[in-house]
Amino acid sequence: MPEYLAPGVYVEEVSFRSKSIEGVSTSVAGFIGPTRYGPTEGPPELLTSFADFDRIYGGLDTLEFGADQQVNFMAHAVRAYYDNGGSKLYVTRVYQPTTDEDNAGFANLTLPGTSPSVISLRARFPGRAGNMRISFALRSSPNLLVENTTGPMLVGVRTNDVVYIKDGTLSSPPNIGGVHDVIQDGDQQAFGRGTTITRRLSELSPASGDQVFRITLSVRVRRSGRFEDEQGWTDLSPHPNGLNSISSLFTENPDSRQKYLTIPFAIIPEEQLDSGADLIEWLFGTNFINDELVRNFLTDAELNNQSPIQTRPKPSELEVSYVLENGNDGLLPAAIEYAGREMQRDGSVTDGSVQQSTGLETFVDIEEISIVAAPGHSVGYKGGNRPRVDQIVQYLITHCERMRYRVAVLDSPNDQVLSEIQEFRGKLDSKYAALYYPWIKIVDPLDPDGRREIFVPPSGFVAGIYARTDVNNGVFKAPANEVTLGGIGFELLLNKAQQDILNPLGINCFRFFEGRGFRLWGARTISSDPEWKYISVRRYFAYLEHSIDKGTQWAVFENNNEPLWSNVRNTIADFLVNEWRNGALMGLKPDEAFFVRCDRSTMTQNDLDNGRLICLIGVAVVKPAEFVIFRIGQFTADRKT
């Protein structure tokens, strides 16, 4: 209670209305499976376009698990998801290395000629996409050495920059000693390597022809893959302590998640790097510096005086390229890789670091995910992968049942006839999952002629249709009778008689209809409970439960009495009235659509003594008109009505 001690006017804020509940999102998906690149542990990143997926997880190129090639089902599913109306997606990569060695599967390269120290380049993540081409280019400024009234002065040069000093007294080009780190020596600048000073600014003379050029680096990277774009960075300082340092940008341990996801490789020195001049020597080599780089700073007259006559190098000649090797996609991930592990403390170290979560456990803390799929997990069901596929399906179902507010979109195995898909379906029973059959035919974007056709799992299309239906109509609308955008056919063209067999079993089919295209023609769960027959009912109840859950958190620890009960009733009733007006509930008036009870009839004294507030809610949810029946009969013209 506020205190009123001194005379005066007191203005206080009070609320005369009940709290409000905001509906949660139902169209955010989480995909799990192998990709060409990207992180293999830790929280997944929210993607809003296929370009985001391509940048972090690689493109559409095929995966290679040992000697076996496999279509990149995850990439095709992500593409289909966005094409069919999806907008928000989380992706978790599963990766199983070929060996237990550290950094197995990472593309890498040890730079030649770096003895006695060693410096290497390594891809950020494992995968064949890490076999990238990296180009380093040297760029130089104009002469920055000028004469001041107090002596020579450098314009625009900071401590920890790297410069090239051209000695005007030398008749021949200088050697490698021309590349220096800028070192602060008291109140003046000096030059050397690391902390060792070999020359001071006061020793230079612009009048004698001495010149100083600041050197920066540019980096271009192109990962392996047909549709990969080139990434580029410019004006990087070679010195590890310089402004916009190349070694700080391409570090093994970035200081931000954005850099971790978007900087594709790391520069890893065996010993601590303290000299930018040394880094240039390691990257480009002594011969390159004594030949190409030196000629870049000579005047035309000096070039003509060389024997033989020299020419100034082109910008393209002032760069060196390396190709990282030995990156691989590992083995076909086992089922346990999909299950993943929770975040846990790393018992092998003493610094308190933790092992990041993997697999489906990465989705646990992301509340907004409501659709879960593992595109391509069911491939090869006939080829010995049956136990693996069955186990992955169970992991998906278990995850959704544990999380309560999400559903699993299950792919049927590929190359299945009716009897086989019935057998597969017979092993499953859950109100939190739906099964889709058959696989969908698309044009392979990797075929330069655009003629090759491949089959991809339906889950990417289905998740996109879920999202499209939610946005256009609402989560209470059955996600069926919708066009599969991007599909040009199916693995098996089903007719009505065949679907008459599959639909009662809860196998959602894709059908082709003349003049209406390729459509999703089923909206059932794989539950044996008739109350949860339709996926729209299951998803709508998840939406209601999650929305009420989040929207009534304010009631916890409030006084458990009539005013609170009334506030809770009004809050939920207001929310359900809005749902009824949107067409999600049956009835001509709200009383027919729902009821909300929270009073002495729902709670006993024992409940109150134990701090329990119990609210009973009933809703008359709409269900899809799966069977539209018209009965037509004859009557004569003189029949009396």
Secondary structure, DSSP 8 states (H G I E B T S, - for coil): -----SSS--------S----------EEEEEE--SSS-SSS---EE-SHHHHHHHH--S--EEETTEEE--HHHHHHHHHHHTT---EEEEE--B-SSSSTTTT--EEE-TT--SS-EEEEESS-SGGG--EEEEEEEEEEE-EEEETTEEEESS--TT-EEEEE-TT-SS---GGGEEEEEEETTEEEEEETTEEEEEGGG--GGGT-EEEEEEEEEEEE-SSTT---EEEEEEBSSTTSTTBHHHHT-SS-SSHHHHHH--EEEEESS----HHHHHHHHH-HHHIIIIIHHHHS-HHHHHTSSS------GGGSEEEEE-B-----B---HHHHH----EE-TT-SS--EE---GGGGGTT-TTEEEEE-TTTTTTGGGT-HHHHHHHHHHHHHHHHHHSS-EEEEE--SS--HHHHHHHHTT--BTTEEEEES-EEEE-TT-TTS--EEEE-THHHHHHHHHHHHHHT-TTS-S-SEE-TT--EESS---HHHHHHHGGGTEEEEEEETTTEEEE---B-B-S-GGG-BHHHHHHHHHHHHHHHHHTGGGTTS--SHHHHHHHHHHHHHHHHHHHHTT-B-SSSHHHHEEEE-STTT--HHHHHTT----EEEE-B-----S---------TT---
